[in-house]
Amino acid sequence: MAQQPIVQLRNLTKVIRGKKLIDSLNLDLYPGQITGFLGPNGAGKTTTIRMMTGLMHPTEGEVLIEGQSLQGHYEEAISKVGVIVENPEMYKYMSGYKNLLHFARMHRQVSKERIDEVVRQVGLEKRIHEKVSTYSLGMRQRLGLAQALLHRPKFLILDEPTNGLDPAGIREFRTYLRKIAAEEGVSVFVSSHLLSEIELMCDRIAIIQNGQLIDIREMHNEAETVYYVEAEPLAKVQEVAQQLQIEYIVQAKGLELQIPKEQVPQLVNELVAQQVNIFAIQPQQKTLEEQFLEMTGGGQIAESHTK
């Protein structure tokens, strides 16, 4: 990737009472990209996020934000970070607008124009002057997102941001998040146990297990997938697959073939030439849940409390 990373984790390590919770973690996060952070219970997600926000000091390694060390230049580096942890806490007796005014005073040079801009970004124009106590959970999440964006962060950390939201609220939050990442070039880092949501929201995922980063993969990569072929005679299909050096698994009425998309026409032409009756050829790309369980050996997805 030609872009320079906004965030760099360099050999990030955390040892507590002789136990290595995070082991030499290296990860680059890029502008305009949403990265999902997944791992089984106890994998080290929360420990990593605490070090990324300066709430915990690493035993070794460092977190760089636009080249500045979070450990060595905390105030300058953290000023480029926005954070939402589960359900944002707001002053419920105040309006949404007054909450944003209050948070704006904690940062330098946040104008009223900027407040109005983030309110529009998250779609709260019609309700922003009403008390937060009247807001639905989805509206409070949007207000929390507005608050995190006030100071124009380069890096946004979200820990279980859709907890408690209904499907419509989750979809709405996802839409705003993707819009903000694209329009403002923010690097977004999302830790969640909702795999189906991560699959829809993220551009790539990083998977941690036992404190080590075990995989980083792009989402929606169609370079290679599994195709299910239903055809007769099945023995002929197996012969063709062997001739083309395609790996396959025999199913009840067909074969599962692992081939790149570009090789499918060649397969079809060869099957037709061999007078094979083709009833169906369907892509069977694995879901994120299936991929996750394969990589972690079936470990449970982490939730956000004790890790």
N, C-alpha and C positions, 0 to 999 in steps of 0.2 A: 504494500500500500504506500503510495507516494506521500500521503499526508503525514505530518508530524503528530505523534500522539500527544493528547492533552495531559493524560495521566500515565505515569510509569511506576509500576511496582517492581523494585529491584531487590532480588534475594530476600524478600520479606520473611522474617522468621520470628516466632514468638515461643519462648520457653517459660513455663510456670511450674515451679516446684519440681524441676528436673524433667518435666514432660513437655515434649515438643508439640505444641498445638498447631503451629504453622511452620512449614518446612520449605525454605528457599523458594518462595512464590514469586514468579515473574509474569507480568501481564501488562500489555499496552492497551490503552483505551483512546479511541479516536473521535474527533469532532463529528457531530451529526449522526453518530452511531449509537444504537441502543444495545447494550450487552447484558444478557441475563447471567445471573450467578446462581448456580445450582449445586446441591450437595446433600448427601444423607444426613440424618441427625448426628450431631457431634463432629461434622466434617471440618468446621472452622470458619464458617461463613461470617458469623457475627464477630468473631475475633478479628477477622480480616477487615470488616467494615469499621470496627472501632479504631483500628490502626490507620485506616484511610481518612478518618475524620479527626485524628489527633486525640481521641479519648483514651487510647492505650499506646504506650510507647513500644516499638518493636525491640526485640532483643538484638537482632541484627538486621541489616538492610535498611531500605528507606522508601518513602513514597514521594515521588516528584510530581508536582502540578505545574505545568508549563515550565518545566526545567528547574523550579524552585523546590527545595527539600522541605517537606512538611515538618520534619523534625528540626531542621536548622533555621528555617524562616517561617515560623508557624503563622503569624498574623498575615503576612503577605500571601502565603499559599492558601490558607483557609478562606481568605476573602473571595476566592474564585470558586468556592464550593457551596452548593445548596443541598439540603438534606430533608427528606421526609421519612420518618420512622413510623410505620403503621398509621394509626389515626392521629393527625396533627392536633395538638392541644391549642385551643383558642379561648379568648375571653368571651364567654357566651352572652354576657349581659351587654356587650358592645356590638355595634354593627360590624359587618365584614369590612367595610371601608376603614372604620376606626382601628380595627385590628391591624390592617395593613399599614396605616399611618404609624401606629405604635412600633411595628417591626421595622419600618423604613428608617426610624430614628436611630436604629442600631447600626446602620450602615452609612457610609459616606455618600453624599450626593445622589440620593434617591429622590427624584422630583415627583411632584403630584402628577405630572404628565406620564412618568414611568408607572406610577400606580394605576392610572387609568388604562395604560397600555396592557399591563398584565391582567387586569380585570377583563378586558376584551378578549385577550388570548384564551382565558379559561372559561369564557362565556357566562360571566356572573353579572353583566351590566344591569339586568332587571332587578336583582335581589341584593346588590352589594350594600345598600344603605339600610337593610333590615338587620335585626339582631341575629347573631349566630345561633342563638337558642331556637330559632325558627327554621334553621337549615336542616335539610336531610343529610344523611351521612355522605352521599355523593357530592353534595354542595360543599360540605366541610372539607372533603378531600380536594376539591378544586380550589378552595380558598387556601388550603395548605400548599398546593402547588404554586399558586400565585405568590404566596409569601416567600417560598423558596427561590422564586425567580426574580424577586424585586431588585436585587443587586447585580443582575446580569451575570450569573455564574457561568463558568466554562464547563463545570462538572456537576452533575446532579446525581445524588445517591438516593435510591428509593428502597427501603426495607419493608417488604410486605405492603406495598401501597394500595392494593385492592382488597385488603381484609375487610369483610363485612359488607362489601358492595354487592348489589344484585347484578344480574347479567347486563342490564341496560347501563348501569353505572360503570361497570368494568369496561364496557365497550366505549363509552363516552370518555373515560379517563385515558384509555389507550389512544383514542383519536387525538386528544389534546397533546399527549406526550409525544407522539410521532410528529405532530405539527411543529412543536417547539424544537425538537431535535433537528428537524430539517431546516426550519426558518432561521433559527438562531445559532446553529452549529454547535449545540450543546452536546457533550458526551454524557450519556445517561447509563447508569449502572443500576440494575434492578435485581434484587434478591427476592425470590418468591417461591412458594411451594405449589403454586397453580401452574402446572406444566402446560396445560392447554393455552393459558393466557400468555406465558412466556413464548410459546411457539408462534402466536399471532403478533406479539408486540416487538420481539427482538430481531436484530439483524444477525446476531451471533450469540453463542453461549459459551461460558467458561464453567467447567465442572471441577469441583474440588472434592477430594476424599482423603480422610486421614491427614488433613493438613497440607496435602500436595495437590497441585493443579494437574489433573490427569488428562484433560482434553480441552481444546478450544476449537469450535467448529462453526462454520457459516451456516445460517439457516437458509432453507429453501434452495439448497444446492442440488441441482438436477444432473450433475455431471455423471453420476452413477446411481442407479436405483434397481429395484427388483420388479420384474414384469411377470405376470401370471399369464401363461399361454394355455388355452383350452383347445385341443385339436385331436384329430384322429387320422391315422393310427398313432398312438402315443409312442410306440417304439421308434417310429420314423422321426418324431420330434427329438427324441433322445439322440438318435444318430446325427441329426443336423447340429444339435447343440455341441456334441463331441467334436464334429468336424470343424466347427467355428471356435472351438476352445472356450465354450461358455459354461460356467459353473451352473449347476441346476439342482433342484430338489424335486423329487417326484411327489405329486399330490394325487388325490383320488381321481380327478378327471383331466389333469394337466400337469404342467411343470412350472416351477418358480425359477426364473432365469435371472442371474445377476449380470446385467449388461448396461453399458452407457446408452443414452437415448439415441445417439447417432448410429448405433449398430442395429437398431430395430428394423429399418427398411431392408438391410442385407439379410436379416433373419427371415423376414416375411417372404422376400423373393426366393430364398432357398427352399423354404417350406412349400411354396407354390410350385416350384420346379420339381419337387419330389412328390407332387400330387397329394399333399397333406390337406385335409379339410380343416380349415381354421374357423373356430366358432367365436373366439374372443382373445384379445391381447390387451391386458390392463396393467397400468403401473401400480405397484404395491409399495409405495415409499413408506418406510417405517415412521411412525409417529415419534415425537420427542420423548414421550413416555417410554416407548419400547427401546429407544436408543439409550435413554438414561438408565433403565434397569439393566440393560446389557453391560454398560460401562461400569456400573457400580455394584454389580453382582446382586441386584434385587434389593438394595438398601432402601429404607423408607426416605421419602422426601423430607427435608428438614423443615421444621416450623420455626417461628421466630423468637422463641423464648429461651430455651436452654440448649445451647450448642457447645 
